[in-house]
Amino acid sequence: MAVAYEVAGLTKRYPGPKEVLANDRIDLRITSGEIVGIFGPNGAGKTTLVRQLMGLLRPTAGQIRLFDHDLVREPTAATEYVAYFAQETSYFWYLQARELLIITGRLRGFSTGEAKDQAEDLLARFGLQAMANRTLSRLSFGQARFVVLLTVFMGNRPILILDEPTNDLDPLHRRAFWDYLWEMNSREGITVLLVTHNVHEAEHVVHRVVIVDAGRIVASGTPGELKAGLEGQARVEIALANPLDEHELPTFAGCERLPAKRNTLLLQAARENVEAVIRAVYDRFPSGAVSDLRVVPPTLEDVYVQTVGKEWV
Amino acid sequence: MKGFWAAARKFAVSSWLVFVSQVLEIRHLWFWSLVMMSFIPLTMLGFLLLFGDASPERVIYIVTGSITYSVALQAGLALGQGIGSMKVRRVFDYYASLPITKLSFIFGLNLKALVLCVPSTLTLLAIALLAFGVRLVNSGWLPVAFVLGGFSLAGLGAAIGFYSRSGQIASIATQIATPILVFFAPVYMPEAALPTFLRYTAWVLPTTHVARLLRSAFGEVVEGTGQSVVILVGFVILSVILVQRGLDWRGDRPLA
């Protein structure tokens, strides 16, 4: 498989009185056809990283190669290969959904006929024909965002960079989008760099995960490889009938309490301790206080929490 | 040669698409955009006529001054405000991540502003010709002045838009540049009416030459029009060089 991106020593500083080191000597290789999830807490430097990969931001140091192009010297080369969906995306509120798709396809080099055909295919695929002639201002925010998201498919770019693509989308559209992305990857071999906080959702789509924290890559591997670090562990999810404050939450021997919402208790324990932990939970809480209890294998989200060590709720 | 035509075609198509997307994006504001573009030159015309005589010579100065104001400033400098506002709305990233050149982006935006100036220019001309009886002698200078005027300030407008840190700063910079370009140049008055010092500095202001060409169309200035065309073409070339080489729409902009 060809190497799509080869990143070496990528560093980005935002100068100023309080200089920010947003990316710190990042090395990354992305192969054609991969779907790579880039996870990390807010302010970790994910968006800065992908904006450099899109040629929208000049690195302070380091190299970025996109196929045969040196992207630091030739940032516009990215526009020929990559379609980008920005986290804080732009809205053409007074363009109709169909117009936006067609204009984007045309600007990516399609003829009018090709752009129209592709736009119609996308509108039909996602059941958007009824709203195709409405301006984005007359759609709900989620619908407008979804239309803008679909523009990344116009013009058939081999690489997509998607920064928080499914924010504000309803579950049906999220699922439809992930299915299509997966289909495009399997059928057309597109490469995807996916920045998201929705680790749980992305876990089912990505081939490989890169976790970024404080501007550096702190973990990298396939979901299976990363989860192997938690092998022999299980997570006990306890839904409480009444929410408890932090100081009221009990601790239990033989397990670690993970951050969670106020009415949920998350415990991570070695598999052999799970039974004892469950018994201790029922001993600790009065009858009816536990409304649900599940034991689940470790997820990518657990890997994330353990790696980054920050609250993920 | 084949490569040149392919590049020229790509430039034309992408400029046209930027123009179309921008015109459609203000479809709810078409009427108000035309009102805004017409309001200042028309009120300026009314004001100056109200407080002075309406001799044909004076009418020519006021009408050509108002058209100059409309074309050179609204079409050229409004670009700065437009780009500044695009930055705020993140529309900039949309275009910057597409395979279009900065030049076609600026050309498309400028074309939109120029097209929006057409109704106010025609209105001013109609008022001059029908209400005040002035005559067009060399009408061929009108489109030349209109197009060169619109594009001669594109570079300055683009620079204001690209380098202003926010839409508000772009707006302020534009409002500072406007009186310098209009009132420090012989736009509404003969060159002889300017203080000596300004007569020299006015030569490096495109508005001086747009107004001269427009006055030529009414037969007012006969000498030096060719020189003004050359100077305006020079400004257009400078704008192209500035946009192509000097302005960076990628660069070091962090997310605000």
Interface residues (C-beta under 8 A of the other chain):
Chain A: Y14 P15 V20 A22 T47 T48 R51 M54 G55 L56 L57 R58 P75 T76 A78 T79 E80 V82 A83 Y84 A86 E88 T89 S90 Y91 F92 W93 Y94 L95 Q96 E99 I103 T104 R106 L107 R108 G109 T135 S137
Chain B: V13 S14 L17 V20 S21 L24 E25 I26 R27 H28 R89 R90 V91 F92 D93 Y94 A96 S97 L98 P99 I100 R250 G251 D252 R253 P254 L255
